[in-house]
Amino acid sequence: MNAAVDTLFAALADPHRRRAVELLGQRPRRAGELAEALGLPAPALSKHLRVLKASGLVTDTHPDFDARVRIYALKDGAMSDLKRWLASTEAMWTTQLAALKAHLEKKDR
């Protein structure tokens, strides 16, 4: 497993961060919206958002009308390494389980 996948798993290990990713998957949101939806105080959410940004899952922008507001969104392609790892792991397990099944069926004969 490469470091990028390790970083993504670490970022997604927390249930609040996973829920934030789910919410951001629906649409970009302001930090206040996320805090309210997650039931977290602003400082706690800020820590979670820092982890998500550091992992490369989330980006933030400032709207033209107010530089104090941050809009968070999922970063395009941020989970591509994780998807590749999951696909290769699934393929490995499929092969291993098929071999086990063949072995057990052969043994039963």
Buried (B, 14 or more C-beta within 10 A) or exposed (E): EEEBBEBBEEBBEBEBBEBBBEBBEEEBBBBEBBBEBBEBEEEEBEEBBEBBBEBBBBBBEEEEEEEEEBBBBBBEEBBEBBEEBEEEEEEEEEEEEEEEEEEEEEEEE
